[in-house]
Amino acid sequence: MNAPDPLASWRLEVDKMVAKMQTPEAKAGVDRLMAATPEELGAAAVRAAQKERLSPLATMLPESDS
């Protein structure tokens, strides 16, 4: 009796992830990343941190009437 491969689902997940990284959009994103200045990278990091920090709160805040 052959035991199921415990890594089969992980391999499938990694294969899908690698395929996504090969799309033209992903490649263009890497090109933008590599061409970014330190200032652009810093600003992007700040935006990402703010978005991550605020997103759980956004679901708890009441909607504004404006």
PyMOL commands that set and color helices and strands:
alter all, ss='L'
color gray80, all
select helices_A, chain A and resi 8-21+24-35+38-58
alter helices_A, ss='H'
color red, helices_A
deselect
rebuild
show_as cartoon
